[in-house]
Amino acid sequence: MSSYDASIAIAVGDSALRVEVIAAAAATSAQVTAVEDPRDFARYLPKATVIVADKLTAELVASHSRAPVLFVAADPGPIDYEAAMKCRSAEAFIIPAESKQLLSALADRVRPQQTSGNNFALAIVGAAGGVGTSTFAYAVASVAGAGLLIDATSYSGGLDLLAGIEEEPGARWPDLAAGSGSVNAVDLHRALPRVGELGILAAARSGHAGQPSIKPARREAIFQAAAMHPAGAVFDCSPLEIPQACEHVVILTAAEVRPTAACAKLVAELEAKQQKCSVVVRYRQWSGLSKEDIAKIVHRDPIAEIPTLRGLTKAADTGGLRRLPRGLRGAAENVVGEVLA
């Protein structure tokens, strides 16, 4: 993406505040569009590289785009953090007092980034718990030759354990808590433990409560950096924590009634946000639905199927998935061929 391709959508309801934000955004090299009428949000917001919102528009903005959002409030404040959270804002500013900081944040998000033709940002989510989301995310990242596999779930057992590199040196999430501003994708990769060339950002190996927490703005900056890695990134996440940087979401569902019903709801929600998504089916010993049944329920054909894999959990727990079982690899190859080709 060049700076000429980048665009900033100003979806600020307060007219006086909107004027100040437009003035700050105009100092970037990106195209700036002021969207005053909420009825136009569906037309302009999905195309934006970054969006600026306030408390009057926060909830609507969240329903129309997954682009990064910067939240603004009029001087002297205070910032309505509840509204900022509704639009998944990465940062918040009091304007015009913090106009320079807003300009810097906008510039970071529209600055040209070096990528290759293999660059991608793919989310893997589970329609229900226990379907093997982390395992499949690792399989897809391995088969795709991704540069990064990111544990984007707040409560996780650790992708490094799954990959068999729990004792390898390298940064985990708490080690990245300090710092602010943009993050370099290559530097991030260099800091992480790796399986071959796949860098894995996992949860901490210790469960102590004293670990530093990651601020939302810091998490978002790391997600954005990972998405720009030249070899691409796969994100292991929950349906409620899909990083805004992800271009496509793969939903993994078990071939059972309740997970498939949840999958159908998630597909509908993602489609409403104009988020590209696909469905993968996992069969377990008690699975009762066929691929055709699932297609009817979720209103789209699954792009891959994972057969029942006996002993997979034990293998992952005792030594990590050093070798992918044939059925798991085959499903991952189908996803790579369908989504990333």
Residue pairs with C-beta under 8 A, 6 or more apart in sequence:
1 49
1 112
1 113
1 115
2 112
3 28
3 29
3 30
3 110
3 111
3 112
4 29
4 30
4 31
5 49
6 29
6 30
6 31
6 49
6 50
6 109
6 110
6 112
7 30
7 31
7 32
7 33
7 47
7 48
7 49
7 110
8 25
8 28
8 30
8 31
8 32
8 33
8 48
8 49
8 50
8 51
8 52
8 106
8 110
9 33
9 35
9 44
9 45
9 47
9 48
9 50
9 51
9 52
9 65
9 67
10 18
10 21
10 22
10 25
10 32
10 33
10 34
10 35
10 51
10 52
11 35
11 38
11 41
11 45
11 51
11 52
11 53
11 57
11 60
11 61
12 18
12 21
12 34
12 52
12 53
12 54
12 56
12 57
12 72
13 38
13 54
13 55
13 56
13 57
14 54
14 56
14 74
15 36
16 74
17 54
17 72
17 73
17 74
17 95
18 34
18 36
20 95
20 96
20 99
21 52
21 72
21 95
21 102
22 32
22 34
23 99
24 95
24 99
24 100
24 102
24 103
24 106
25 32
25 52
25 103
25 106
26 32
27 103
28 103
28 106
28 107
28 110
29 110
30 49
30 106
30 110
33 44
33 48
35 41
35 44
35 45
38 57
38 60
41 57
41 60
41 61
41 64
41 65
42 64
45 51
45 61
45 64
45 65
45 67
46 64
46 65
46 67
46 274
48 65
48 67
49 67
49 68
49 109
49 110
50 67
50 68
50 69
50 70
50 106
50 109
50 110
51 61
51 65
51 67
51 68
51 69
51 70
51 87
52 69
52 70
52 71
52 72
52 102
52 106
53 61
53 69
53 70
53 71
53 72
53 87
53 89
54 71
54 72
54 73
54 74
54 83
55 73
55 80
55 83
57 87
58 71
58 83
58 84
58 86
58 87
58 89
59 83
59 86
59 87
61 69
61 87
62 69
62 86
62 87
62 88
63 272
63 273
64 273
64 274
65 273
65 274
66 242
66 244
66 246
66 273
66 275
67 244
68 90
68 109
68 220
68 224
68 244
68 245
69 87
69 88
69 89
69 90
69 244
70 89
70 90
70 91
70 92
70 93
70 102
70 105
70 106
71 79
71 83
71 84
71 87
71 89
71 91
71 92
71 93
72 92
72 93
72 94
72 95
72 102
73 79
73 80
73 92
73 93
73 94
73 95
74 94
74 95
75 94
75 95
75 96
75 97
76 94
76 97
77 94
79 92
79 94
81 92
84 92
88 244
89 216
90 216
90 217
90 220
90 221
91 105
91 217
93 99
93 101
93 102
93 105
95 102
108 181
108 182
109 224
111 182
113 185
113 228
114 230
115 228
115 230
116 230
116 231
118 145
118 230
118 231
118 232
119 228
119 229
119 230
119 231
119 232
120 144
120 146
120 232
120 233
120 247
120 248
120 340
121 226
121 227
121 232
121 233
121 235
121 243
121 245
121 246
121 247
121 248
122 140
122 144
122 146
122 232
122 233
122 234
122 235
122 246
122 247
122 248
122 249
122 250
122 339
122 340
123 152
123 234
123 235
123 237
123 242
123 243
123 246
123 248
123 249
123 250
124 133
124 136
124 137
124 140
124 234
124 235
124 236
124 237
124 249
124 250
124 252
125 133
125 237
125 238
125 239
125 242
125 249
125 250
125 251
125 252
125 266
126 132
126 133
126 238
126 239
126 251
126 252
126 253
127 239
127 251
127 252
127 253
127 254
127 259
127 260
127 262
127 263
127 266
128 253
128 254
128 258
128 259
128 262
130 254
131 252
131 253
131 254
131 259
131 282
132 252
132 282
132 306
132 312
133 236
133 252
134 151
134 156
134 157
134 159
134 162
134 236
135 162
135 312
135 316
135 321
135 328
136 250
136 252
136 280
136 282
136 306
136 328
136 331
136 332
137 149
137 159
137 234
137 235
137 236
138 149
138 159
138 162
138 163
138 236
138 321
139 321
139 324
139 328
139 329
139 331
139 332
140 146
140 234
140 250
140 332
140 335
140 336
141 148
141 149
141 198
141 234
142 195
142 198
142 324
142 332
143 324
143 329
143 332
143 333
143 335
143 336
144 232
144 234
144 332
144 336
144 340
145 197
145 231
145 232
146 198
146 229
146 231
146 232
146 233
146 234
147 185
147 189
147 197
147 198
147 199
147 229
147 230
147 231
147 232
147 233
148 185
148 188
148 189
148 192
148 198
148 199
148 200
148 201
148 226
148 229
148 231
148 232
148 233
148 234
149 159
149 163
149 198
149 199
149 200
149 201
149 233
149 234
149 236
150 201
150 222
150 223
150 226
150 233
150 234
150 235
150 236
150 243
151 158
151 159
151 173
151 200
151 201
151 202
151 203
151 236
152 223
152 235
152 236
152 237
152 241
152 242
152 243
153 203
153 236
153 237
153 238
153 241
154 238
154 241
156 202
156 203
156 236
157 203
158 166
158 202
158 203
158 204
158 205
159 200
159 201
159 202
159 203
159 236
160 166
160 168
160 172
160 193
160 200
160 202
160 205
161 202
161 320
162 316
162 320
162 321
163 195
163 198
163 200
163 320
163 321
164 195
164 319
164 320
164 321
164 322
165 193
165 194
165 195
165 200
165 320
166 205
166 320
168 193
168 194
169 193
170 191
170 192
170 193
170 194
171 191
171 192
171 193
171 201
172 201
172 202
172 203
172 204
172 205
173 201
173 202
173 203
173 204
173 214
174 204
174 211
174 212
174 214
175 191
176 191
176 201
176 214
176 218
176 222
177 212
177 213
177 214
177 215
177 218
178 212
179 218
180 217
180 218
180 221
181 221
182 221
182 224
182 225
183 221
183 222
183 224
183 225
184 225
185 225
185 226
185 228
185 229
185 230
186 229
186 230
188 199
188 201
188 222
188 225
188 226
188 229
189 199
189 229
190 199
192 199
192 200
192 201
193 199
193 200
193 202
194 200
197 231
201 222
201 226
204 211
220 243
220 244
223 235
223 243
223 244
223 245
224 245
226 233
226 235
226 245
227 233
227 243
227 245
227 246
227 247
232 340
235 242
235 243
235 246
237 243
239 251
239 266
242 249
242 275
247 276
248 276
248 277
248 278
248 339
249 270
249 275
249 276
249 277
249 278
250 277
250 278
250 279
250 280
250 335
250 339
251 263
251 266
251 267
251 277
251 278
251 279
251 280
252 280
252 282
252 306
253 259
253 260
253 262
253 263
253 279
253 280
253 281
253 282
253 294
253 298
254 260
254 281
254 282
254 283
254 284
254 287
255 281
255 282
255 283
255 284
255 287
255 288
255 289
255 290
255 291
255 293
255 294
256 284
256 286
256 287
256 288
256 289
257 288
257 289
260 289
260 293
260 294
260 297
260 298
261 297
263 279
263 294
263 297
263 298
264 297
264 298
264 299
266 277
267 277
267 279
267 298
267 299
267 300
270 276
270 277
271 277
278 300
278 302
278 303
278 335
278 338
278 339
279 294
279 298
279 300
279 301
279 302
279 303
280 302
280 303
280 304
280 305
280 306
280 331
280 335
281 291
281 294
281 302
281 304
281 305
281 306
282 305
282 306
283 305
283 306
283 307
283 308
284 308
285 308
287 308
289 297
291 301
291 302
291 305
294 302
295 301
295 302
303 334
303 335
303 338
303 339
304 330
304 331
304 332
304 334
304 335
304 338
305 331
306 327
306 328
306 331
307 327
309 325
309 327
309 328
312 325
312 328
315 321
324 332
